[in-house]
Amino acid sequence: MLHILLAALVMSFATSAAYASCAEGHVDLRGSWGQARFSVEIVDTEETRAQGLMHREHLPRAAGMLFIYDAPTEPAFWMRNTLIPLDMIFVDPTGQVTRIHPDAIPHDTTPIPGGPNVLMVLEINGGLSKMLGLTEGSEMRHPRLDQDTALWPCE
C-alpha cells in the first residue's frame, strides 16, 4: 500500500510537470509508463561528481541528484560511503534513458558501468524506478540538454 501511495505522490508531480517549464532544479521523465518530475541537485564538476550522495542519510522521495558531464562519456559509479540504496538512470545526449541500474547497494565498491554515450546520470531512491515503471527508452527533459537535438525539448 505504501508503494502505491508513493507512486501516486510522484505521479502527482507529473501532472504539473507536463505543463511546467524546464528548470535547472528539476528533471522531467516520460514514457509509456507515464510521467514524473524530480527536484534535483546538479553536480557538474569533477569535485562535486566525486562526492555525489556520499555520507547522506536521507534523500526525499521526489528528489534526486543529476550528474552532468561536459561531453558524452562512459561513466562508472560505485557506492563507497553511500548510505542509502539508489537507482541510477543513465541518459544520452538526446535525453533518452539508455540504462537503469536499480537498487545499488550501500557501501558496495563494485563498479556500476553506465555504458557508452552518457551525458547525464540521475540518482533517485532505490526501487523508485521500478515502482514507477520507468524503462530504458524513456525520455528526460532538462534545460542543460541540447534543445535542438533533445527528444523532449523544453518549451
Summary of the structure (lengths in Angstrom):
residues: 155
radius of gyration: 14.3
end to end distance: 35.8
largest distance: 41.6
contacts: 489
relative contact order: 0.22
helix: 17%
strand: 37%
